[in-house]
Amino acid sequence: MKEKLTEIREAALKSIDDATDATLEQIKVRYLGKKGELTAVLRGMGSLTPEERPKIGQLANEIRESIEAAIAKKVQEAQAKALERKLKAEKVDVTMPGTALPAGHIHPLTKVRRDLEDIFIGMGFQVVEGPEVELDYYNFQALNIPENHPARDTQDTFYITDNILLRSQTSPVQVRTMEHMKPPIRIISPGRVYRSDALDSTHSPLFHQLEGLVVDKGITMGDLKGTLETFAKKMFGENTRIRFRPHHFPFTEPSAEVDASCFVCGGKGCRLCKGEGWIEILGAGMVHPFVLSNCGIDPEEYSGFAFGLGIERITMISRGIDDIRLFYENDQRFLDQF
Ligand code: DAH
């Protein structure tokens, strides 16, 4: 029986030595399990003499322990090896330079719109929005643009019905604002506008404007000038000057087109300003008394100024962009420059 036990030990230890993770459990069952070889031998202990019994019992226990220990050791080795493999495979070199992911960025028109908003918010203006699908009344009628005015021409305006159109300017937001807001009013309203122009380097059927409106007691042309001068300096540089040229808009009286001194040549004349020294930046004027009264504001008590600018235009002159179509084509080579 002693030999039998020693044989079992030998065989067990050897197979443990050769075992893989998968076979280790089978080996354990084979030798130590309820139906295992060692157990089978111990079952035969009954036939031993009382003197032999404790010795063989002790030997059997030793063998059981040594097999268990060998299995435990093997398991531990396997775990250590697995950990080592894992650490090697997942090694991170924290000193390695990172891979830069190409970051998206803000569209130049959005950037300029936000800059414009920041400038006017800094002067106490509030940003408001109006609908792009607009009533004829707000886009034209209330703005003192009469029935037969050329601006109403179906050639210029996208009509949806006789009465409903895609707004051709942001000026209707003036009316909508004055209808529900009491003076003092100080708002800007950026947004999309639509005109049925053929697409070329300076025209697009969809473009963006920013409207401004101030209404209060005692507002004068001086306030308009001061506001626009502050804006121009913030937008184009501290040395920028502005000038007003007489113009006509139905919703302002008097009206002006406003130029900024060329921020490339400072007024001497260059390619950007086409030798003029000045660049047209917006239209403006004192809100027409008819427009005020159309909105329920008494022109005897209140006065106001308004202005409207093209965001594409401002972006093009300030960034040296010569074709409006570039804004809408999403060509990465163009967009990446901003
Ligand atoms: N709405 C005018 C346009 O689209 C721009 C404009 C001119 C707006 C003068 C104004 C203004 O508020 O006072 O051409």
Residues whose N, C-alpha, C, O or C-beta is under 5 A from the ligand:
A	BS01	DAH	S168 Q169 S171 G212 F249 T252 G283 A284 G285 A306 F307 G308
